[in-house]
């Protein structure tokens, strides 16, 4: 049997060893470069997947990705609470944001389309009809060739970049009807799928399955090819904004987002459009340059 002194010595060595190992572990964790990207839920799936792939080959970097909407991402970036603000809209168009203090990194393009519950019996609308639905002038699907069914408009919250894009391209300055509002593409998708008569709009990246009916506009289908030459009018850039002084890890991750590896593979796989495939450009005032 061990005497008391030897027992105490062994216990002491074990405790000290444990403290050293813990300290080393904490040191390794704290030495990681931390990146936090917050904002657009339309862009969130792409950034999450890219971050997972990036971290597999860069284990000295820790990346956290969250939604919350474009307005939230930009405001948190401005307050320096996050590293990257993901946005569907130009920072210049977000109230209370000083875009001059930020750098705009465009990493993809997202098409957006109106979607309806599959029971309404409509597959195509004119741009005017679409505008009239969201401003409350058209209230029943039979007015546009569908069922005798009340239209249930599901809108996005006011801070949403997807909403800003939709209203700029469709409503042209008119005010949307007061209706139920939701803060994410994913929630909107579930509600439209389960609500008879419902209509809303989604990023193409959320339209991959067969749960909803995408709506063509003036007989133009919502697809990547039509976005690339602006035949389909409802689209926006996906921006990853940073402050002007960024560290090497953040710069490297942004460069990775624009690399061929991401643009030619993950971007397409998840339903986005490569920034390099666009045949037109759009400025902060929503003007197209061919």
N, C-alpha and C positions, 0 to 999 in steps of 0.2 A: 504493500500500500504506500501511496505518496504521503510524505509528511506535509504539515500545514504550509511551510515556507515554499516547498517545491510546487505545491498546488497553486498557491497564490501567484508564483512566478509564471507558471504556465498560463493561467487565466489572464494575467497582465499582458503577456506576449500576444495572446489571441486577440485581446481587445485592441491593442496598439496596431496589430496587423490589419484588423478590420477597419480601423479608422483610416489607415493609409490607403487601403483598397478603395474605400468610399470616397476619399479625397481625390484619388486618381480618376475614379469614375466621374465625379462631378467636374473635374478639370477637363475631361474629354468632352462632356456635354457642353460645358461653357465655351469651349474652344470652337464649336460649330458656328458658322455664319448663319444667322437667322433671317429669313425673308417671310414677310406676311403680305399676302395679296388679298384684297377685299373689294367687293363691289358687284358688278354686273352678274346676274344669274344666267344670262345668255352665254357669257364667256366662261363661266365657272367650270363647266365640264372639261373644256379644252385645257385650261390652266391646271386643273387637278391632275389630269392624265399626264400632261407634260412634266409637271412637278414630280410625279411618282417616277417617271422614267429618268429624269435628270438626277434625282437623288440616288438611284441605283448605281450610277457611275460617278457620283460626287458625294461620298458619304461624309464629307466635311461640311455639308450644307443642309440645313433644315428649313423646309418650305411649308408654310401653313396657308391654305386657300379657303376663303369664306365668301358667301354671297352678301345679300343685304341691299343690292341695287346700286346703280351707277352713282347716284347722288351721295350715298353713304360712302362708297369707295373714294370718291374725290374729296369729300369733306374730311375724311379720316387721314387721307394723304396730306392734305393741306395743314392739318393740325400735327402732322408727323407722328401719328399713332400707328401708321402702317408703312410698309416699304413701297408697295405698289397699289395704285387705285385702278381697278378694272372698270372700264366704262364703255357703253354703247354709243355715247355721244361725245362730241367735242367739249372739252372742259370750258371753253369760252361760252358755251350755251347753258352752263349750269349756274344758277343763281348763287351768289356768295363765294364763287371760286375765282381765284386769281390765276388764270391759266399761264400768265407770263412767268410764274415761278415754277412751272412744271415742264417736263419733257414728255412729248407725245410719242409713244412707240406703238405703231399700228402693226398688229400681229395677225389679223385675219379680217375677213368680211363675213357678215351674217345677213342672210336674207330673212325677211319676216313676212308672214302670210296670215290672212284671216282664216280662222278655223271654226267649224260649226259642229254641233252634235249631229251624228249621222242620220238622225231621224227627220231632219228638217226638209230634205228633198231638194236642196239647192247645191249646185256645184260651181256656178259662175255668177258673178255680179259685175256691174259696171262700177267704175270708180265713184261715180255720183251716188249710186245706190248704196255703196259701202259707207260713204260719208253720211248719207241720210239716215242710215241705221244707227250709226254711232252718235249722231246729233239728235236723234229722237223723232225724226220726220217720218220714218218708216218703222212701224211697230209690230207688224204681223208678216210672217213668211209668205202668206198668199199674195202679198203686194209685189213680191219679186219672183213669183212662179212656184213657190213652195207650198207646204201644207198650211191649212188654216190653224196656225199656232202662234202664240205670242212670242215675240223675240225677247230673249233674255240676254242683255249685254253684260259681259264680264270685262271689266277694264283693269288696267294695271295701276298701281299707286302712282302719285304724282312725281315721286323721285326716280321713277323707273326710266332708264335710258330707252328701253324697248317702247314705252309709251311715247316718249318724246319723238322718236323716229317715226312711229306710226302716225301720230298727229301731224307732224311736219309734212309727211308724204301724202296723207289721205285727207285730213281735215282742213289743211291749209289755213290755219288761224281761227277756225270755228271752234266753239266750245263743245266738248263731249257731254252727252247726257249724264246725269247723276245715276250711278249704278254701283253694283257690287265691285269692289276693288281688291285685287290680290297682289302680293309683292314678289311673286316668282313665277317663272315659266312652268315649273313643275306642278305647282298648285293649280294654275290656270288650266293646264292640260287635264288634270283629274276632274275639275269642276265641270268643264265643258263636256267631257265624255259622259258624265253622269247626270247632266241637267238637260231635259228636253227643251228644245228651242234655243239653246245657248249659242252665243257667238263670242269670240275673242280673237286674239292674234298671238302667234308664237314665233320664236326663232326657228328656222329650218331644222336646227340641230335637235329640236324636241319633237319633230314630226316624223320620225323614222318608222314608227309602227302603224297599225291600221285602226287605231282607236278613234280617230277623228276624221272629218272630211275637210281637207284643204280646199280653199276657194280660189278659183282662177279669177283674174280681173280683166275685163274686156277681152276675154278668151285667151289671155296670156297665162300660161301655167307658172306656178311658183317653183322654179328650179334654178340650179346653179348657173347653167348656160345663159338663161335670161337675165340673171343678175349681172353677169360679167359684162354685158354690153348695154345694161340699163333698160332692156325691154321690160324687165320687172322692176318697178319703181321703188318698192319698199325694202330698203337695205341700209346697213350702216357699217362703218368700220368697227372693229373690236380694238379698243385702245388699252394699253397698259401704261398708265401714267406713272412717272416717278418724279421725285424732287430733283433739282439740278445736280446736287452732289450725291452720287450714288457709289456704293462700295463695289469692289471687284466681283463679288458673288452675285449681286443683283444685275450688274452689267452682263455678266456671263450668262445668266439665266435668260435675260431678254434676248441676247444674241441667239441662244438655243431655240427660243420660240420662233425666230425668223429663219432658222436654218432649213436647208432642204429636207433634212431628216424629219422635221415636224411639219413643214409646209406641204410636202409631197405625200405624207403618210397620215399622221394623226389628224391633221386639219380636215382632210377629206373623209377619213373614217368616221369622224364624229359629226359630220354634216355641215361643216363650215366651208368657206371658199378661200383658197389661198390668196393672200394679198398680191402675189405675183401674177395671178391670172386675170386681174381686172383690166378691161380695155378702156375704162373711163375712170376718172377720179371725181370725188365730191369734196367740196370745201365746207368750212364750218357754217356757212350760210345756206347749205343744202343745194348749192349750185353745181351742176354737172359740167365737167371739162373733159371733152373727148380727145 
